[in-house]
Amino acid sequence: GAAAVRRAEGALPVSDSAVVSAVTGPGGIAPRPKERRTGDWAKAFAPRNLADTILAGYLPILLALLIIVLPLAWMVLSSFKPPSEILTLNPTLLPQEPTLDNYAAVAERVPLLTVLRNSVIVTAVGASIKVLLAVTTAYALVFIRVRGANLIFLGILVALMVPPEVSMLPSYLTISSLGGRNTLWGIILPGLGTAFGTFLLRQHFKALPREIFEAAELDGAGHVRKLFQIAAPVSVPAIATVALVTIVNEWNNFLWPLIIIDSPDKMTLPVGLNLLQSIESQTGSYGILMAGAVMVIVPVLVIFAALQRYVVAGLTQGAVK
């Protein structure tokens, strides 16, 4: 009877009250974020959930730290250690007497500025052309009626599955016949096509609403305007993902520059540091080799830090409407 009177006086129906209670908690007061986090923490470490929390959460994180982060941290810290702290029976994680002598030794033994400049040129030019070709090719496969487009896409998938080492010999013979040995364009030219980027962007363009492009076409927009004013701006996360993968591959490319380049003046940074390994064959040179490895990794980490928010947005794009 009391419940009926309250509903007659305008109180919330029973079903609505249940919803409010479920959302806000007892008393109609929503729990604060800190309280929710504390409740989630207690729930995760409850006796019945403890095994799942450890096996599915903390154990994978611990393994990742041991396999990935610990060697990288040891490499960076060892680059600041003198040889006496590396070759010792009682090693320590942190350097006791930090020094920059290893980095100075790398600059003395390798033409560092020259190989760094070559790597920047090869990476910037090669990655820019690759991303541009991937965007335009993917757009053509999706929005332009090309005869045999499915067959072309099948060929791209086949190229994606073939390892690049298979084409090393034909590429070497072709570039050598064109006079591209010991040149930067000889490094860049064979890898300008990117099957991965074309595949990823094609799948992304296929998910874009066609109504936007049809409206632009009614306004008189051609394919160039539709590509650079509509498709590219709304696809920044996907394009940034392709750009990041391409930049990392170009920067870390070692085998092809090693084959096509003989002159130290045209070597890229990974190949130049390979000379450092040949020079520093003594056991006490570990710190110098670690310093060279840090020089290769740091620029890639900086680029990833700059693009990671776009990559995360690309991974989550479409998950929430």
VEXZATI-418320 format. One line per field, with one value per residue (C-alpha): residue number from 1; chain; x negated, y negated, z negated. Coordinates in steps of 0.001 Angstrom, whole numbers, plus 500000, padded with zeros to 6 digits. Each point is the difference from the previous one (the first is absolute). Example, Ala and Ser with C-alpha at 12.3 -4.5 7.8 and 13.67 -1.06 7.14 Angstrom:
<pts>
pati c(1,2)
kolpa c(A,A)
east c(487700,498630)
north c(504500,496560)
up c(492200,500660)
</pts>
This chain:
<pts>
pati c(1,2,3,4,5,6,7,8,9,10,11,12,13,14,15,16,17,18,19,20,21,22,23,24,25,26,27,28,29,30,31,32,33,34,35,36,37,38,39,40,41,42,43,44,45,46,47,48,49,50,51,52,53,54,55,56,57,58,59,60,61,62,63,64,65,66,67,68,69,70,71,72,73,74,75,76,77,78,79,80,81,82,83,84,85,86,87,88,89,90,91,92,93,94,95,96,97,98,99,100,101,102,103,104,105,106,107,108,109,110,111,112,113,114,115,116,117,118,119,120,121,122,123,124,125,126,127,128,129,130,131,132,133,134,135,136,137,138,139,140,141,142,143,144,145,146,147,148,149,150,151,152,153,154,155,156,157,158,159,160,161,162,163,164,165,166,167,168,169,170,171,172,173,174,175,176,177,178,179,180,181,182,183,184,185,186,187,188,189,190,191,192,193,194,195,196,197,198,199,200,201,202,203,204,205,206,207,208,209,210,211,212,213,214,215,216,217,218,219,220,221,222,223,224,225,226,227,228,229,230,231,232,233,234,235,236,237,238,239,240,241,242,243,244,245,246,247,248,249,250,251,252,253,254,255,256,257,258,259,260,261,262,263,264,265,266,267,268,269,270,271,272,273,274,275,276,277,278,279,280,281,282,283,284,285,286,287,288,289,290,291,292,293,294,295,296,297,298,299,300,301,302,303,304,305,306,307,308,309,310,311,312,313,314,315,316,317,318,319,320,321)
kolpa c(A,A,A,A,A,A,A,A,A,A,A,A,A,A,A,A,A,A,A,A,A,A,A,A,A,A,A,A,A,A,A,A,A,A,A,A,A,A,A,A,A,A,A,A,A,A,A,A,A,A,A,A,A,A,A,A,A,A,A,A,A,A,A,A,A,A,A,A,A,A,A,A,A,A,A,A,A,A,A,A,A,A,A,A,A,A,A,A,A,A,A,A,A,A,A,A,A,A,A,A,A,A,A,A,A,A,A,A,A,A,A,A,A,A,A,A,A,A,A,A,A,A,A,A,A,A,A,A,A,A,A,A,A,A,A,A,A,A,A,A,A,A,A,A,A,A,A,A,A,A,A,A,A,A,A,A,A,A,A,A,A,A,A,A,A,A,A,A,A,A,A,A,A,A,A,A,A,A,A,A,A,A,A,A,A,A,A,A,A,A,A,A,A,A,A,A,A,A,A,A,A,A,A,A,A,A,A,A,A,A,A,A,A,A,A,A,A,A,A,A,A,A,A,A,A,A,A,A,A,A,A,A,A,A,A,A,A,A,A,A,A,A,A,A,A,A,A,A,A,A,A,A,A,A,A,A,A,A,A,A,A,A,A,A,A,A,A,A,A,A,A,A,A,A,A,A,A,A,A,A,A,A,A,A,A,A,A,A,A,A,A,A,A,A,A,A,A,A,A,A,A,A,A,A,A,A,A,A,A,A,A,A,A,A,A,A,A,A,A,A,A)
east c(500000,497198,498241,503234,500497,496462,500422,503310,498317,497546,497098,497885,501422,498491,498125,498496,499019,498221,498086,499001,498920,497934,498232,499486,499850,501844,501327,500080,496381,497678,496698,496957,497281,497585,502619,500645,496268,499718,502945,498541,496649,501624,502078,496968,498060,502887,499103,502184,498538,496373,498833,501643,498521,496479,500118,501869,498616,496799,498199,500106,498878,497106,498939,500150,497808,497452,499895,500320,499423,497167,497576,500730,499434,496759,498834,500679,498427,496971,499322,499175,497767,496208,498560,499120,503693,501065,497295,500344,501091,502372,501987,502431,503017,499273,496590,497915,497847,502025,497949,500543,496710,501786,501970,496846,498256,502838,499656,496235,500109,502965,500857,503039,501357,499672,501792,502639,500655,500267,502494,502130,500075,500798,502677,501666,500071,500763,502723,501686,500209,501147,502826,501104,500057,501882,502667,500513,499956,502483,502291,499880,500845,503038,501471,498932,501458,496860,500382,498463,499780,500558,497225,497678,500850,499308,496570,499399,500908,497596,497237,500841,499382,496691,496947,497874,496846,501383,499721,496525,498101,502282,500044,496211,499513,502539,498642,496412,500865,501615,496903,501570,497254,498545,502822,502838,502622,498748,501020,503390,501246,500585,502179,502341,503002,501633,502476,500738,500945,502154,501814,500636,501222,502189,501807,500382,501315,502579,501468,500488,503604,500588,502586,497232,498275,503267,500873,496569,500425,503350,498165,497594,497026,497629,497945,497089,502235,501840,496702,498193,502994,502210,498352,496599,501213,502437,497362,497180,499725,499731,497515,497948,499874,498706,497508,498669,499485,498373,497657,498865,499339,498075,497914,499141,499421,496632,499666,500748,497770,497247,500202,500277,497586,496226,498888,500112,501156,503306,500670,503056,499829,500623,497366,497545,500369,499321,496561,499709,500578,497266,497570,500855,499361,498575,502051,499635,501817,503507,500760,499106,502216,502852,499613,500220,503144,501604,499310,501968,502961,500525,501221,502583,501244,500383,502031,502173,500639,501128,502330,501233,503204,500978,499180,502162,502815,499660,500186,503149,501650,503380,500234,502277,502654)
north c(500000,497560,500728,499372,496690,498879,500866,498146,496922,499888,502003,502003,503312,503094,500860,496506,500041,503291,498484,496960,502218,502185,496979,497816,502585,500068,496633,498610,498723,500947,501507,497823,501131,500687,502134,501921,500622,501216,502336,501345,500571,501883,502051,500908,501229,501828,503649,501345,497558,500009,502766,498379,496604,501397,502316,497651,496684,499805,503039,498804,496529,501492,502163,496991,498018,502803,500730,496503,497215,501477,500552,496492,498496,501977,498788,496331,500161,501933,497292,497667,502499,500211,503410,500808,499932,502238,502667,500782,502877,497696,498136,497268,498737,496304,498581,499084,497506,498832,498937,498824,501452,502802,497513,497996,503207,500749,496526,500507,503433,499494,496988,499465,496793,501390,503290,498195,497572,502881,501812,496876,499428,503622,500244,496655,500402,503724,499866,496932,501582,503327,498438,497847,503022,502060,497300,499403,503701,500905,497147,501130,503599,498891,496898,500219,502587,501785,503079,502975,498197,503232,501677,497099,500243,503735,499243,497567,502710,502410,497366,499583,503702,500200,499262,497083,502148,501830,496856,498989,501464,498613,496613,499990,500841,497376,497200,500827,499855,496586,498687,499902,501693,497805,497470,499038,500353,503534,500714,498317,501115,503792,499645,497201,502297,500930,502876,499725,496326,500471,502930,498194,496768,501820,501766,496697,498123,502727,499252,496288,498912,499674,497242,497487,500607,500009,496600,498658,501322,498173,496811,500529,501419,502203,502898,497784,497849,503009,501655,497094,498108,502885,503429,498945,497673,502559,502737,498305,502785,502736,497990,499259,503727,500751,497131,501258,503550,498710,497612,502705,502439,497425,498882,503538,501369,501750,502819,498112,496951,502424,501706,496948,497663,500391,496437,498758,496597,501511,502430,499635,500060,503756,500910,497442,501428,503430,498636,499090,503625,501063,497473,500609,503727,499888,501116,496628,498161,501035,496505,498498,502490,499259,496277,500589,502081,497246,497508,502184,500537,496520,498259,502754,499643,496241,500515,502616,497641,497332,502305,502419,498042,500285,503707,500569,498039,502135,503212,498867,498277,501571,501644,497231,498469)
up c(500000,499154,503291,501909,498183,500800,503684,500048,498516,502879,498666,502430,501192,498478,503201,500299,496343,500544,502904,497954,497111,502306,501539,496936,497256,496673,498942,503552,499804,502845,498826,500562,502451,497134,498261,503219,500464,496409,500530,503239,498275,497136,502433,502109,496956,498402,499275,502799,502581,498832,502360,503044,499110,499734,503028,502368,498771,498011,501392,503669,498892,498039,502944,502332,497603,499795,503730,501490,497503,497935,502938,501315,496569,499612,503426,499210,496550,501257,502567,497078,498171,500224,500989,496379,499011,502899,499739,496320,497803,498105,502671,499014,501900,499526,500981,496974,501911,503048,502998,503583,501221,501871,502105,500666,501126,502440,501534,500362,501615,502365,502232,497824,501507,503532,499339,497927,502855,502468,497767,499608,503778,500834,497314,500762,503782,500044,497336,501557,503445,498569,497990,502954,502331,497413,499567,503717,500905,497266,501065,503620,499074,497966,501651,503658,502319,501083,502171,498219,496630,498086,501972,499241,496314,500117,501421,497123,497501,501683,499781,496318,499391,501899,497798,501275,500050,503037,502155,498800,502972,502755,498277,499696,503683,501065,497822,500973,503700,499439,498222,496576,497983,497239,500411,497691,502721,500522,496398,500343,503417,499586,496909,501080,500330,496707,500104,496280,500159,503078,498409,496715,501592,502520,497195,498172,503056,500590,496555,500722,500708,503737,499451,499210,503322,501928,498497,500932,503540,500289,498999,502895,498093,501973,498735,498928,497795,498618,499146,498349,498547,498870,499962,498639,497180,498585,500291,498090,497360,502654,502075,496863,499236,503492,499725,496658,501246,503193,498176,497589,502853,502020,497031,498897,503501,499926,502531,503229,499204,498972,503402,502242,498158,499736,499303,496371,501279,501183,497161,497807,496211,499444,502607,498629,496514,501447,500859,496334,499056,502418,498529,496357,499748,496485,497014,498259,502793,498935,498760,503399,501817,497602,500620,503750,499572,497913,502799,502399,497666,498531,503216,500556,496423,500477,503176,498310,497064,502466,501957,497336,499271,503658,499975,496929,501625,503122,497984,498171,502957,500665,496578,498707,502214)
</pts>
